[in-house]
């Protein structure tokens, strides 16, 4: 990790038009009266970034090469509220001319006024939360858009000059079958997008759908959720179709054409510094001390909107050298290229590799990891069992 705190900013916008039945994120449907209070909080938090860095023992470099508005659904904010957020960023930071500026958009929320606000802010990348091109599947989890709306929004973005478009699909939605999944993949490939994310549905026990599945009920279409075997096969089929279409997998859930990966997410997986503001947002600021060159501070804001707006403090956690080693493995292994063992030795010392030789040998023998010319990477089977692999690198 570099010694400078710079180059990335994440803003969480926890508002949605509707709450997906499987969602356990810190987001929901709120009154628009709350939007202004939240934007004011973001303005103040962004202005406080230099103090936040100083408190962590880090220096602030105001140059950003990545800005990401996620959620929730940032596109539900009013155009003037989007203007205020981006103006606040410009007052404290300098956004590089070639910066990647991404906003997550739910299909159907891209009004002419919102699109104009994105263009004013120099937004050049949009992530569309599509999830499925089959209307029955989208409706089953509470989404309000249709296939036709998604296609229309994609066309409007391209016509406006925003061609860096990413689409999310979820394998394992209620009513999903191998045939319906093929329909979504057909639509996706036909769009010839530069970036795609494919997730396997993970139903959290605290979500409405999760509670219904545990109860064995039928609300939220719980009785139509595919089993794990089908969900895995859908994910594997997506990998096959997308790779064949030239949208190459570069991370467990992410695929891109050459030159079009998410620069913002790559920062997370490469352990580069970033600021995060808003509900349940995270920052990682390097704060080296004498003899602790890999020391960093992670800062997490409250998960509750009420707590955040009431002024609840963020949680600070010092990242030790051992934790930095662990993060280097389990974040780096998310990427298809994997991690280079020589680079780990050079950064942390030979023990950072030697201490894991037993685990590495076992997982290579089990077909979960592959070792090739000094690079350690997940196998296709290892991606399906990635949490099990990552756990082997944790010493806590």
Buried (B, 14 or more C-beta within 10 A) or exposed (E): BEEBBBBBBBBBBBBBBBBBBBBBBBBBEBEEEBBBEBBBBBBEBBEEBBEBBEBBBBBBBEEBBBBBBBBBBBBBBBBEBBBBBBEBBEEBBEBBEEBBBBBBBBBBBBEEEBBBBBEEBEBBBBBBBBBBBBBBBBBBBBBBBBBEBBBBBBEEBEEBEBBBBBBBBBBBBBBBBEEBBBBBBEBBBEBEBBBBBBBBBEBEEEBBBBBBBEEEEEEBBBEBBBEEEBBBBBBBBBBEBBEEBEBBBBBBBBBBBEEBBBBBBBBBBEBBBBBBBBBBBBBBBBBBEEEBBBBBBBBBBBBBBEEBBEEEEBEBEBBBBBBBBBBBBBBBBBBBEBBBBEEBBEBBEEEBBEBBEEBBEEBBEBEBBBBEEEBBBBBEEBBBBBEEBBEBBEEE
